[in-house]
Amino acid sequence: MKWERKGSDATIAEIMSGLDAGDDPRRAMMRLNQEIVGYQRAGEPVPASLLRLSQRIATECVAQSQGR
């Protein structure tokens, strides 16, 4: 699967839309990690907004796994 840069705003909107629609946060985290790795492999800086969202979703995943 070839990585295609969409732009951080489009990626965030897509992921948040999925979460709002009830998607599994783990699936969103996987999608977000793919995007982050794509930036890294391309040698481009990862947008801070993607890193913040990654931390937020990771926290949500941990909370859900602990029954919070």
N, C-alpha and C positions, 0 to 999 in steps of 0.2 A: 504494500500500500504506500503510495507516494504522498508525502506531506505537502500540502498546499496551504500557503499562508493566507489566512482570511483577514487577519487583523484582530487585535485583541478585543476590540469592542464587539465585533461580530461574533467572535467565539464566546465571549462572556454572555452576550444576549442569547445565543443558542443554548448554552448550558443552563442558564437561569430559566429560560422558557421550559426546558425539559424538566427541571426540578419543580417548577410551579405546576407542571402537568402531572406530577407524581412519579417521575422517573426515580430510580434507585440512585441515591447519592454516590454509591460505589461506581456505578456506570458513568456518572458525571465526572468523578475523580479520574477514572481511566481515560476518558476523552480529553480532559484537561491535561493530564500527564503526557498524552500523545502530542498535544499542541506544544507544550513546554519543551519536550525532547526535540520536536521539529525545529524550534528556534535554535536550540543548542547545537544540533547537527549542522544547521545552516551557518553557524558561526555568528548568529545575530544575538543581541541582548534580549533576554526574556523580559517582556513588559511587566512592570511592577504590579499592574492590576491583575495579571494572570497568576502571579505568585501569591498575592493576597487572597484571591478567590480559592486557590489551591489550599491554603492554610485554613480558610473558613470551612470548606467542604470536608477536609480531613478532620477537623474538630467535630463537625456534625456527624461524620461516620463513627468516630469514637464514642460520642455521646449516645448514638443509637445502639451501638453494640453493647453498651453498658446499661441500656434500658432507661436512659434519661429522656 
